């Protein structure tokens, strides 16, 4: 019988010991530490427009939109472009203070990074990871899918790591968050900008 820490613990300790140069971020996704650059201007602009619109929408609800923080689930770590969590996180902050527990997160947004690797990470690996953690709503904003698309995924089945409610629209068509603190929030051109080619 082999003794010693399991793979999740080894990855966790390696992740915590990493010292990355500015402009890079590291996440633990499906048994790997993935290092990626922070997004380009267009990427950040969409994420910030979204957060700017969520702030007044969530005012007084007890929930807030956050960026630049880790979301942690069972020794896995994600660094989403935006997420919604309790305004007063209290017991939801991890014991070591590196992030907020996924169980407190009500919605995660990823602006899909350009290129095949970025698309696979956000559309496949993170999709499974967020559904497996039971994140109630996952929003994907993809500038590079045709003229741009917004996909809202809800009703996760954690045991299967899938979302059962999927609504995908092209840029220029409003899409509404179906549940949680952001229920009724509209993602439209104010966030994604004019549709390309329009």
N, C-alpha and C positions, 0 to 999 in steps of 0.2 A: 504494500500500500504506500502510495506516494504521499509525503507530507509537504507542507508549505502552502503558501497562499494560492488561491485559485486565479484563473486568468483575469476575471473582473477586478479582483483586488490588485493584481500586478499592473493592469492598465490604469487603474485609479491612482495608484502611487506614482506611476510614471507621468501621468497627466499632471498631477499636483506638483511634481518636481520640474516641469518644463518651464523654461524661460524663453519665450518667443520674442523675436524682434517686433517692433511696432509695425502694425499693418497685417499681422497674421493672427489667426485664432485657431484653437485646437478643440476638438470635440471627440467624445467617445461614442461611436455609432456602430452597432452590430459587431462588437468584438474587435474594433480597430480604433486607433487614435487617428483622426483625420485632421490634417492641418490645411487650412485654406486662407487665401487673402481676404481682407475685408472687401466689401463690394465697391464697385465703381460709383461715380457720381449719380448716374441714373438709378442705380440700385438703391443707394442711400436716400435719394430724393423721394422715391416711392414709399420706402419704409417710414421716413419722417413725415410725409404728407399724411399717411395712414395714422400715425401716432398723434399728429396735430389734430386730426378730426375726431379721434377716439377720446381725447382728453375732455372736451366739453360734453360729449355724448355720455361718458361714464360719470360725470360730476354728480356727487351725492349718492352714488350707488354702492359705495364701499369697495369698489374695484378701480384699478388704475391700469393704464397701458405702460409697459416698461420696455426698455431697450438696454443693450450693453450689460446684460446680466446672464449668468448661467442658470439653466434649468437642469435639475438633477433627479434621476430616477434609477435607483438600485445600481449605483456605481457607473451609470451612464451619464454623460454630460452633453448638453446641447446649448448652443448660443444662437437662439432664434433672432430674426430681424425685429420682431415685436411680439409681445405676449400680454395677456391680461391676467392679473393676479389680485389677491386682496390688497387693499390700500395699506392696511396694517398687517404685514406678513407674520409678525410674531413667531409662533411655533412652526411656521412653514419654512423658515430659513434653516438650512442644514446645520448640524451641530458644529461643523468646522467653519461655517460662514462663507463657503465658496459659492453658494447659490440658493435658489428657492426650490423646494420640493415640487416635482411635477404634479403631485396630487392636489396642489393649490392652484394650478394653472388652468384657466377656463378656456383659453383660446391661444393658439400660436399662429403667427404669420411668417411665412418665408417668401422672400422675393427671390425667385429662382436665379441662380448665378448662371452667366452665359457659358456655353460649352457643354459637351456631353457629360463630363464628370460632375459639374454643378447640377445639371438636370437630374442625373441618376441619384445624386445625394438627396436632393430635396423631394423629388417625385417618387422615389422608390424607398431608399433606406430610411430617410426621416419619416416618410409616410408610415412605414411599418413600425418604426420606433414610437412615434407619437400615438398611433392607434393602440399599440401594445401597452403603452403607459396609461391609456384611458383618457388622453387629452380630449375633451368634449368636441372641440371644433378646431380644424386645421385649415388654414387658408393659404393657397399657393397663388402668387402673382407672378406670371411668366411673360416678360417682355419679348422673349424670343420664340414663343409659340405662335407661328403665323404672324398676325398683326397684334398679338398680345391676348392673353386669357387670364381670367380669374377663376379659380376652382375653390369651392367651399365644400369641405368634407366634414360630416357630422355622424353621430350615432356610431361610435367606435365599438368594435368587438375585441377587447384586449386579448382574449385567448387565441384569436385568429390573426391578430395584428392587422385588421382591416377596418375601414370605415364603410358603413352600409348606405349612407346617404351622401351622394356625390352630385354637386351642381356646378357645371362648368359653363362659363359664358365668355364671349369675345369682349375685348375692350370696347367701350362705348355702350355696353348694355349693363344696367345696374344689377347688382346681385346683393341679396339681403342675408345677414347673419341670422340663422334660424333659431338659435337658442342661447341661453346663458346671459351674462351681464350685458353683452353687446347685441342681444336679440333686437332685431329691427334696424341695426346699423347698416347703412348702404355703402357699398364700395362701387364707386363709379368714376367718371372722368376727373373729378376733383382730386382723386388719388392717383389714378393711372395715367392721367393726361390724355390728350386727344389720341384717338386710335391712329396708328401708323397708316400711311397711305390715304388718310381721309382728307 
